[in-house]
Amino acid sequence: MLEDLGVSGPDLGEFLSPRAFMVYYSAEKRIAPIIEFLKSYLKTNENVLRVLRSNWVLSFRIEERILPNMRCIESYGVGPSQLQQLAIVHPRLLSQNPKRTKENCEKIIEMGFNPKSLMFAHALHAFSSMNNEKWQAKVDIFKSFGCSQDHVFSIFRRAPYTMCLSVKKLKETMGYFVKKQEDVLFNLIMNPQILGFSLGGRVIPRNNVLQALRLKKLLKKDVKLSSVCLLSERRFLQKFVGCFGEEADYLRRIYEESKGNPEMIL
């Protein structure tokens, strides 16, 4: 069967080595039905192999998890391309309890996700990656900084994987921005990907450069830290370091030293 997918010789041994448990499964009753079902959805051998590399997919008979999960997700209007993406990128979802899959689909639809959108698969994966306790702990962090439930849903809709950040990471990053920038909540809600940026590698060094520019009165108008953090590295250096002539070396030194010492605060 695996040879039919293009896996043979040394490649076959490499594929089976971390999946020795497959020898205990019936080729006819378990493995073949899974492969044939996946081929009907994923079309190419390469895609099928990508999913099979997730050991979770082979942990259950097709009628126990994979089939009911795919049928469940499909029943909400998720199209073929989204199903392919979900199976290939997030194969572990196919092995979770189908009852939980149904509950999670309904919950994220209630939060405003359209099953026909490409973001639906990401939201389902993100939401399914944590239990209710972890989800609520993260919601509580946002609320502690003044966000409403609707704000949290908006953040999740814009950047689902923001909710996969640890409670510690969310608390530290939210706390830093709230301390350094007035009226920052709107910017964070509109651009929640900022919360995933490294404090020591991006946020604090850029804030230190802004502070140096303010102290030397080099900014024609003030700028928001959250907006500056969204800039690419190249654009940030062009706009806030390289264009200040004789001060450029000083600003670059602050930037680089801040990266090596995130506790350095101007």
N, C-alpha and C positions, 0 to 999 in steps of 0.2 A: 504493500500500500504506500509506504513512504517512498519507495522507488518510483512509483507512479507520479509522485509529486516532484520528482527530480532529485531526490536525495539518495545517493548511492556511494559505495566505496568508503573512503575515509570520512566523507561528509556524514554518512549514515552513522558511523561509530561516534562521531562528534555530537550528533543530534541525540543519540540514545544514551550516551554516557551519563548526563545529569538526569536522565529520565528512565532509569533502570526499572522503575515500577511498572513500565508499560508491558514488560514481559509477563506480568501476572494478569494482564487484562485480556479478555477474549478479543481477538482481532475482528471476528465476525460480528459479535454482539455489542461491543463497545466502541472500538477504535474506528472501524469502517463506517458505521452510521454517523459518527461525529464528523469525519472527513467529508463524506458525501454531503451532509447538511451544510457544512461550512462552504464547500465549493459552490453550492447553489446560491449562496449569498455573496460570497467574496470573489467569485469568478476566476481568479488566477491562483496558480499553485503557490506563488510567492506569498500572497496574502494569507492563504490557508496555513502555510508554515509559520508565518509570523504569529498567528493566533495559537497554533499548537505549541509554540515555545513557552507559552504560559502554562505551567503545569496544572493550574487550576481548572482549565478547560477539560482536561482528561480525568479529573478527579471524580466525575459523576457521569452516569449514563445520560445519553442525550435527552431522554424523556423526563429526567429528573430536574435538570437545571437549564441547559442551553436552549432547548426547544421552547419551553414555556416562557423563558425570559425574552427571547427574541420575538415570540408571538405577542407577548404582553407589551413590549415597547412599540412594536409595529401597530398594535391596536389603537395607540394614541395618535396615530397619524404621522409617525416618524418615517421619512422616506427612505428608499433604498440606499442612497449615497450616505445619509447620516448613519444608517444601520451598519454599513460597511466601516465607516470611520470609527464608530463606537466599538465594534468587534475587534478591529485591528489595533486601535490605540489603547483601548481599555478592556482587554479580554477577560480580566478578572470579574467584571460585572456580570458576565454570562454565567458565572458559577455561584452567584449569591442566591439566597432563597427567593424564589419567584414572588412570594407574598411581599417581601421587602421591596422588590423591584417595583411592584404595583403601587405600594404605599409611597415610595420615593417619587415616582412619576407624578402621582397626584399632588404631592406636596410642592414640587417645583413648578407645576402648572399653576397652582394657587399663588405662587410667588410672582407670576407674570411671564413665565417662559412659554414660548410658542414651540410645540413639538416639531414643527416644520422648519425651525431655524437651526442653523449649524451649532449655535451655542447650547442647544438642548442637551446634546451628548456630553458636553463638558460639564454642564450643571449637574446632570445625573451622576456622572462619575465623581465629581467633587462632593456632592451631598451624600453619596453612598459610601464615601471613604471614611466617614466618621459616624459615631453613634449619637443619639439625641443629647446625651450629656455633654459631649464635646462641642456639638453645635451650639447648644444653649450657653455654654461657657464663653464662646466667642461672641455671641449676640450680646451677652451681658457686658463684655468689654466695650463694645461699641456704645451701648447705652450709657455706660459710666462716663463717657466723654460727651454725652449730649445727643447721641443719635437716637432716632425713633425706630420702631420696628420697620416702618416703610423705608427709612434710610438704609437699614441693613439689607432689605430685599433689593433695593436699588443697587447697592454695592455688589451684591451677589449676581444680579443680572448683568452688570457691566464687566465684572471680572470674577467669575465663579471660584477660581482657585485662590482668591484672597482669603476665603473661608477655610482653606487648607493650611494656612499659616498657623504656627503654634500660638497659643494664648500669650506666651511670653513675648514672642515677636510682635504680635499685634499691640500688646500693651506698651512695649518700649517705643515702638515707632509712632503710634498715636500720641503717646505722652510727649515725645520729642517735638513733633509738629505743633501740637497744641501750645506747648511752652514757647516755641520760637516764632509762631506766626498767628496773628489775630485772624479771626473769622476763617479758620482753615478748614472747618468741617465741610463746607460746600465744595471746596477744591478736592478734598479727599473722597467725597461721595461721587463726584463727577469723574475722578481719575483714581480709582482705588488701587490700580496697579502700583501706585507710589508706595503703598504699604509693604510691598514685597522687596523694595530696594534695600540694599545693605546700608545700615546706619554708618558703620565705620568706613565702608568702601565708597560710598556715594553721598549720602545725605549730609553727614557732619562735615566732610571736607568741602563740599560746595557751600554749606552755610558759613564756614570759616572764611572762604573767599569773599562771600557777600559782606560779611562783617568787616573784613579788611578794606573793601571798597567803600563801605559806609564811613569808616573811621577816617579815611583819606579824602572823603567827599568826592569820590570819582564817579558815582552813579548820577546820571542826569535825572533819573526818576527811580523810585524804589521798586523793587521787584519782589514777588512772592517766592519763598523757598520752594513751595510745592511745584510751581511752574518751572523753576530752574532745574529741579530734579528730573523733570520729564525730558529735558534736552539730551541728545546723544552726547557722548564724551567729546567727540570732535566739535560739535556745535557749542558746547559749554566752554571749551578752551578758547575757541575763536571769539566768543561774545564776552566772556568775563575774565579772560586772562591775557591772551595774545594781543588784543587790540589796545592795551594800555601802555604801550611804549616802554619807557624806562622802568615802569612798575611791573612789567610782565614777569621778569625773573623772580621778583619778590612774591608775586601772587602764585606763581607756579610752585615756588618752594613751600609756601603755606599749604597749597593743595596736596602736594606729594607727602609732606611731613604729617599732615592730618590723616592721610590714609594709613600711614604707619603707626599713628598714635591717635586713635579715635577719641581719646579723652582730652585731647588738646582743644581748648575752646577759647576763641577770641572774645 
